[in-house]
Structures are given as C-alpha cells and as structure tokens.
Amino acid sequence: MKLILLSLILYFCSRPAWSRSHHHSSDTNPVKSFKVLMPGVRPPTDDYYMCTSVPVPAPEEDLYIVQFNPLAKAKTAHHMLLYGCEEPGSEKETWECGVTCRGAPKIMYAWAKNAAATHIPKDVGFRIGKDSGIKYLVLQIHYAKRIPESAEKDYSGLSLDITEHQRKYLGGILLMLATHIQIPPHQTKVHADISCRYTGETDLYPFAYRTHAHELAFVITGYHHDDSGYHLLGKGNPQWPQAFYPMNETHRIKPKDNLVGRCTYNSESRDKTTFVGPTHTDEMCNFYMMYYTDARYGKAFHRCFGNNEPSLVKSLPPGSDTPLPPNPLLDAIAHGHHHGSSMAGGHDQEEQNWTPMKKILDKEEHPQNVYGGSEDVNAEPEPDKTAGEEEKESPVGGSEENPATPGCSTKHGCKVTQFGLKSPNNPKPKTDLNKESSGLPDGLSLHVVKNWPKLNNLQLGQIAGIATDSKGNVHIFHRGSRTWDSESFSTVTNEFNPDLIREGPIQAPTLLTFDQDGKIIKQWGEKMFYMPHGLTIDHDDNIWVTDVAMHQVFKFNASSGKKLKVFGEQFKPGQDLAHFCKPTDVAVLRSGEFYVADGYCNHRIMKFSKDWKVVKVWGNVSKRKGTDGYPLPTDFYVPHGLALAEDKKILCVADRENGRIQCFDLDGNFKYQTHPREFGNTLYAVTYSPHNGGLLYAVNNADPGDNIVSQGFTLSIDTGLLLDTWKPSSQGFGRPHDLAVSPDGKSVYVVEIGPNKVTKFTSSFNEGIHQTVKKGMIIHKPDDAVDVIQKDEHTAPETHLSDSATPIVVGVMLIVPVVVVIIVSVVLKLKRSGKCLGNRRLSYNDSRFNLGNFFNKHKGFKQLYTDEMEHLNSEDSDIEEFDVVETRKT
C-alpha cells in the first residue's frame, strides 16, 4: 500500500502545470500555454549544442500544438530546434547534444536569425502524447558563442499553444537535406543539390517553408515536380531571418511525386575548401516544409536526403540559383538591428513585439519579391560548379604526375609506420610514397565500361550487396523503395521499427541477376526481406544473404530460390551465440564451413561448421591503440565485408570504421593488416581474385573532411602493398557500399547506395604478369603470425566453445547478474519519479532490461553512421537540423 501511495504521489508531482487557459484567436476551443525553456545556462565554449527536455503535459492524452512562439534572439542563440521524443537523450537537466532522443527524433519546429512565429492554419495541429510516439519535448540550441560567467544565464526557448481538441488535419515537417557538400575556395557560385521521390501514402499540403545554411549560402530553392513540371515551393535567402514563411499558393504533393532542392554558395571569401558540418564555418543545405495531411493515416515527419534523382536537378528551371532582391529590413532583423523585442532568452518574451517580421509573414502583406517570390523563369542560368566537383578530369587510376589522391587523411596524417608487433622481416617505413616504382602494368589497370547494366525502366533502390557466380553472372541485392534512416532501428535496442515490420517485407524483387553484358536475366526475392545488406555466392552457386532488420543469415538454392538454411532469430538482435545483431556479410569455404561478420552491434567474426555450429568467435571494440595509432589487431569497429582467399588460407576483413583491412588465417589467427593513407577513415568492402598471384580489391567511402575521394583500390594479398587506385571519374564514387570480381579476374563491379547504381570496370591482363608497386604502405606480417599474435599480452581474447570454467567462476557468473538486475530495477523505479526526485523523465517504453545494451556503449569512440545519410550523424546536432540517424552509410 505504501508503494502504491508513493507511486501516485510521484506520478502527480511529475506532471508539469499548464498555464491559465485562453482561447486561440482562430478557434473557440480552449488553448493552453506551455513553455519549453533553457533552465538558465551558460554554454562553456563556442559552437556549443545544448539540450534540455520536458515531459509532455499529459502523456496519456492526445494533445495538439497549434502555435509555436519563439522566445530567443539571434545574438544569443544561433538556431533553435524542437524535437519530439519517446525518451530524451539524457537523464540530465541539460546536456551537450550528442544524442537528442533515445530512438528516432522527430523535428517539430526550427528557428534562427530572429525569426517570428509562424501562423498555423485553422484545424491543423502537431500531435503529441498518447500514441504519437512523443512523450517528451527536447529543445536543442546551438550557441555560436560561449556565455562567460560574468554574463546573465540564458533562458531561451519556446512557448507552445496546446489544445486537447482533436484537429481535422495532422501537421508535420518534411526536411530536404543535401548530404554531400564540398565548396572549393574563391568561387562565385557552387551548388549542393537535393532530389528524391516522395514515398508517403497520403497527400501533403505544404503551407510554409524555411531555409537553413551557414555563412556562404545566398539562396536556397525548393520545387515540387510532377507530370506537369516544376512548381516553386519556396525560395529564400538563408542569411535573412530563418522563419517558416507562408507559401504563395496551395500545393498538393501526391505519392510518387518528386521533390527537388538547390543551395547556392559564394566562397570568394574562403581560402580553403568548405565541407558539410555542424559549426558556423562549415556549411549546411536544408529546406523545410510545414505541411498538413490526413489526420488518420498521415505521418508527422518525412525526409528527403541526398541527390537521388540527378536527372531532375539537371532540368531545374532557369533562375533556381538567382539571388533574391536586396531587402534592408530583413537584413536588419537578422542581425538584431530592430526595435520592440525584450531581453534575449528572458521569461517575459512571450509578449514581445515582432512587428516588422509579422508584417512580412502576414499573407495579405507578403510581397512577391521579399522572400521566395516569383522569379524570371526565362532567365538564363549562369555557369556553375556543383559542390564536390573538381576542376578537371583525371584518368581512372591516376598517375605519378596526377596522383589519384593528393594530401593525407585528416585522421591519421601522412606518417607511414609499422603496425602491431615488431618483426625482423618488416621492411623499413618509407617516408616518400611518391618515389615508388613506375606503377601498375597497363594490363591490370581498370577502366569503366559505359552503359552497364542495361536497366531500361527498371528502378533500383539502395544497392547493398553484389556478387558473381561461377558463370560470370552478376547478382545484386537492393532495398527497393525502403531506405535505412534514423527511424529504421531503435538506437537503444537495435530492434527494427515495429511500424516497418507491420508494413511488411519489401514488395519488389530484391535479388537481380545480370549476364556479363548487363542484360537482366532473373528477378526474385520479393516479399521476403526487410533491410537487405550482404550478398555472397559459394562454390556451388548457392546464394547467401544477410538482412540487418531481421538479424538473420539466409542460404538459398540459386536455381530454384528455395530457402535452404536460416540462422538467427527473426527481428531479435542479441550478443549470444544463437543471435546476430545486424550481420553484414558472409564468406563460405569449400568444406561447407563459413564465416559471418556480425558487424554493426557485436563487432565480431563468427566461424561456423558445415552443420551450422559455432566453432570460434573473435573480435572486440576497445580503446587500445598500437604504435601506428590504430586499434590493435583483432579489434573491430564494424566489420563490414569479408574476402576469402582459400588458396592462400586467408580471410580478410574490411574493418569499416577503423579504415583498414585485417587478414587472418582460416582459424582466426591474425596475420597482418594494411591501411594506406588513401583509404582515409573508412574502408567499406573488400573482395579477392586468385589471378596474378592474388589480388585484393577494396572501396572506401570517404568523409568530406578526409580531403580524399571515394575510390577503389588494388592490393597484393601477399604483401598488403597498394598497387593501384581507380574510380569512375575525377569526382570518385558517390556512396560505394560493396564490390565483386568476376571469376576470370578481368572485371570488377561496384555498387552504391546513393546514387543507386552499379559500375563495371574491366582490365586486359595476361596471367602471370609481373606486379610492380605504384604506392606502398608498410604492413606488419610476422614470420609466424599464428603463434606470435597469440603471445601478445594486448591481443583481444578469443571465444572457444571448448573452454571450461571452474565451479567458483560459474557461481560468480550466476550470482552477479541477479544482483545487477536487482540494482538496475531499483534505479529504474527511482528514475520514474519525475521532478520530485530531481529527475523529470519517465522510463523508456521498452520494459525489458537489456544487459547487452548496457555494456555496449563504447564511450570514447566516434559516432557510428549508418547507411542513408552520408557524412551526417543524426546524433550530432547541427548536422544539424536533424538529429536523424546514427548513420553515414551502411
């Protein structure tokens, strides 16, 4: 009884009080005011992102936000975002925003540069509480400058008008965002483009738009494209107040229509290349739309990330990058030179007077050419440069005079070192890689094959995997209309989104087969998979695939498509020997034994017998570093791809986030690793060809800050030396994800997940040709690596099923989990107590306690990106205006 009484007290004292009821000016239903403010803070450094959270006033009821009123000034807050969350990213009152939400964050409102409130149409509301998935509101503010101790604390935030009355239409936000921005210095006009197909199920009716970028952008334009052509949604100068401006006409965006956006920059003031990033010296390209849709079936958030339909960008109407006419009033407001506003961040800001902006935002007084007005569609566009474009083309593979990759990785620098343990047979480090021999013989150079494959009208989704069979046919594994984004998985449990499970598997055929000429000869795999990833074909042409959503590995008969085997529990991630957690790839021996890269969560390699029994596991994530500055051998951070060289008795692993290839013998004993500076920070895939003494082919997926391009690599498997680099053009690949080599070793295929494409390369080698080294990287390869590496006291422990434990150890292992569970249960109960115990949060809605997640935090490591948003991390703040995936590119 005491416990029940205590629980009731804690529940009611955790409910924040609403302010006195009033009436919305356009509605007779009672509306209440609810403030979300910083609790008096001083950001300690420049470019600091701070978050705070408050629980929804009545989380078990349906509530609707009908007005957002900003209470901030640009001189204090660079920009401000409001997110809806199931659970906030931290239990603290305020925290540095590495993570805004536990789970998928939903952007609800954005503000910058002294923008005024946005008018929400009558009968439209942004739903929170109950089954909306929003139990907390998280306020994120980017403070461009620190606030010293001598200055007043900041209380910036928002005042929300909230009603319990059900709205006829659901309000929502659609965010269009460029994922690849590379702006060379001293340019007058550089573009970053966005394009995608709207994949929602209900019509959207946008009524307001907002643009966001940093210092270099001078115009951002958004279009809706359908069968009748392009329709201007909005055009804005991101240097003016970043409000949600009303659209000049009514738009209707239907499913399968297209969305296109363009940001245009002037970098004449910069002396170095500018990339996408969170600070005010980096750049962004965001176009927001506020919309309303069907309240029963519509969704409150949609996204359009990257340039997925390049042909639409090429056909943009003239004038898409023409600047808007000067507007001194908006310039003055953006820089704070106006009257009638109260103190920045103060509690009394609710009634502040934003008369100049109110006039501009009033539809009746909104002039056509103030912000986003009509433009001269007959104007001729000026010559431009796309962000990321190089000055001139270079041949595939590069040369000594025109190296494929100038400069060094910003993470690892140019220093060439020995790796791991010392060996008397290691060559001495070379200090000038450009003084290598004359390069790879012409017979081994790779050249692009144009117009391959022949897709006709076939639409490809994100292509995650590729493999070739014994006949030389090419198989790809793609995701159809489904994409991996921040809402796909729980960031806490790694479980697939239940809403997507209810939607069912991908309806389109996910496995496609092409002959060597690029003609499609087979399609299958429809209604079977939820999030395709790895694809492998064994010596009998059986097909093996991994599905990261289902957390399973499948084996199929290639000719019949019959499922032969499956391992792992459907939709249940785990760390034990009976479960996977987002497995990435498979490699199969002729004996029937096989390896699985259990990549995204467990960071391990698992070896199975031919009857699917686990025989060995190795791999770990740790902070340990070798003398070369890299993690020690057998440590992985997303083992993303496998290459099996059975003739050499070697298994090589693409250690993705560590930017290297690690090679082992077939029993999992470390042999060597290689990480040329050309790899950069990430290495996505590796494959093997036994021809020419044994070659490894690999692809990276470069970050903009690496100062390198995404490209392919040819290496000697015996020495680990880099023989050649190759790419489809001077710009390199977009987002390469996997590659495969033909049985005769003459063709290499690379797939990308944005743009969704396959590129074929060919060579004309003669068997046994002498291999010379173009560029080398010294690798550690001990005389007897199988024994030596196991003697290293720093090597990660391996898991053998035959190991035994003493009764004392068994007893401790049984007792400790029980004690931990009891302690955690008590702590969780205390954390549900709300404000009365100094903690405002409720528990995460998943009632299960997962010890695996508790121990798998990996603090001190960089944030892991997943597939769909290149270079952008949803858990990094201003990559900004979305806190939307842990993802780079899976």
C-alpha positions, 0 to 999 in steps of 0.5 A: 500500500505504501508503494502504491501511495508513493507511486501516485504521489510521484506520478502527480508531482511529475506532471508539469502545470499548464498555464491559465487557459485562453482561447486561440484567436482562430478557434473557440476551443480552449488553448493552453500555454506551455513553455519549453525553456533553457533552465538558465545556462551558460554554454562553456565554449563556442559552437556549443549544442545544448539540450534540455527536455520536458515531459509532455503535459499529459502523456496519456492524452492526445494533445495538439500544438497549434502555435509555436512562439519563439522566445530567443534572439539571434545574438544569443542563440544561433538556431533553435530546434524542437524535437519530439521524443519517446525518451530524451537523450539524457537523464540530465537537466541539460546536456551537450547534444550528442544524442537528442532522443533515445530512438528516432527524433522527430523535428517539430519546429526550427528557428534562427536569425530572429525569426517570428512565429509562424501562423498555423492554419485553422484545424491543423495541429502537431500531435503529441502524447498518447500514441504519437510516439512523443512523450517528451519535448527536447529543445536543442540550441546551438550557441555560436558563442560561449556565455562567460560567467560574468554574463546573465544565464540564458533562458531561451526557448519556446512557448507552445499553444496546446489544445486537447481538441482533436484537429481535422488535419495532422501537421508535420515537417518534411526536411530536404537535406543535401548530404554531400557538400564540398565548396572549393575556395574563391568561387562565385557560385557552387551548388549542393543539390537535393532530389528524391521521390516522395514515398508517403501514402497520403497527400501533403499540403505544404503551407510554409517553408524555411531555409537553413545554411551557414555563412556562404549560402545566398539562396536556397530553392525548393520545387515540387515536380510532377507530370506537369513540371516544376512548381516553386515551393519556396525560395529564400535567402538563408542569411535573412531571418530563418522563419517558416514563411507562408507559401504563395499558393496551395500545393498538393504533393501526391505519392510518387511525386518528386521533390527537388532542392538547390543551395547556392554558395559564394566562397570568394571569401574562403581560402580553403575548401568548405565541407558539410558540418555542424559549426558556423564555418562549415556549411549546411543545405536544408529546406523545410516544409510545414505541411498538413495531411490526413489526420488518420493515416498521415505521418508527422515527419518525412525526409528527403536526403541526398541527390537521388534523382540527378536527372531532375536537378539537371532540368531545374528551371532557369533562375533556381540559383538567382539571388533574391532582391536586396531587402534592408529590413530583413537584413536588419532583423537578422542581425538584431538591428530592430526595435520592440523585442525584450531581453534575449532568452528572458521569461517575459518574451512571450509578449514581445513585439515582432512587428516588422517580421509579422508584417512580412509573414502576414499573407495579405502583406507578403510581397512577391519579391521579399522572400521566395517570390516569383522569379524570371523563369526565362532567365538564363542560368549562369555557369556553375560548379556543383559542390564536390566537383573538381576542376578537371578530369583525371584518368581512372587510376591516376598517375605519378604526375596526377596522383589519384589522391593528393594530401593525407587523411585528416585522421591519421596524417601522412606518417607511414609506420609499422603496425602491431608487433615488431618483426625482423622481416618488416621492411623499413617505413618509407617516408616518400610514397611518391618515389615508388616504382613506375606503377601498375602494368597497363594490363591490370589497370581498370577502366569503366565500361559505359552503359552497364547494366542495361536497366531500361525502366527498371528502378533500383533502390539502395544497392547493398550487396553484389556478387558473381557466380561461377558463370560470370553472372552478376547478382545484386541485392537492393532495398527497393523503395525502403531506405535505412534512416534514423527511424529504421532501428531503435538506437537503444535496442537495435530492434527494427521499427515495429511500424516497418515490420507491420508494413511488411517485407519489401514488395519488389524483387530484391535479388537481380541477376545480370549476364556479363553484358548487363542484360537482366536475366532473373528477378526474385526475392520479393516479399521476403526481406526487410533491410537487405545488406550482404550478398555472397555466392559459394562454390556451388552457386548457392546464394547467401544473404544477410538482412540487418532488420531481421538479424538473420543469415539466409542460404538459398538454392540459386536455381530454384530460390528455395530457402535452404538454411536460416540462422538467427532469430527473426527481428531479435538482435542479441550478443549470444551465440544463437543471435546476430545483431545486424550481420553484414556479410558472409564468406563460405569455404569449400568444406561447407564451413563459413564465416559471418561478420556480425558487424554493426552491434557485436563487432565480431567474426563468427566461424561456423561448421558445415552443420551450422555450429559455432566453432570460434568467435573473435573480435572486440571494440576497445580503446587500445591503440598500437604504435601506428595509432590504430586499434590493435589487431583483432579489434573491430569497429564494424566489420563490414565485408569479408574476402576469402582467399582459400588458396592462400588460407586467408580471410580478410576483413574490411574493418569499416570504421577503423579504415583498414583491412585485417587478414587472418588465417582460416582459424582466426589467427591474425596475420597482418593488416594494411591501411594506406593513407588513401583509404582515409577513415573508412574502408567499406568492402573488400573482395579477392581474385586468385589471378596474378598471384592474388589480388585484393580489391577494396572501396572506401567511402570517404568523409568530406573532411578526409580531403580524399575521394571515394575510390577503389583500390588494388592490393597484393594479398601477399604483401598488403602493398597498394598497387593501384587506385581507380574510380569512375571519374575525377569526382570518385564514387558517390556512396560505394557500399560493396564490390565483386570480381568476376571469376576470370579476374578481368572485371570488377563491379561496384555498387552504391547506395546513393546514387543507386547504381552499379559500375563495371570496370574491366582490365586486359591482363595476361596471367602471370604478369609481373606486379610492380608497386605504384604506392606502398604502405608498410604492413606488419606480417610476422614470420609466424603470425599464428603463434606470435599474435597469440603471445601478445599480452594486448591481443583481444581474447578469443571465444572457444566453445571448448573452454571450461570454467571452474565451479567458483567462476560459474557461481560468480557468473550466476550470482552477479547478474541477479544482483545487477538486475536487482540494482538496475530495477531499483534505479529504474523505479527511482528514475520514474519519479519525475521532478520530485526526485530531481529527475523529470523523465519517465522510463523508456517504453521498452520494459525489458532490461537489456544487459547487452545494451548496457555494456555496449556503449563504447564511450570514447569512440566516434559516432557510428553512421549508418547507411542513408545519410552520408557524412551526417550523424543524426546524433550530432546536432547541427548536422544539424537540423536533424538529429536523424540517424546514427548513420553515414552509410551502411 
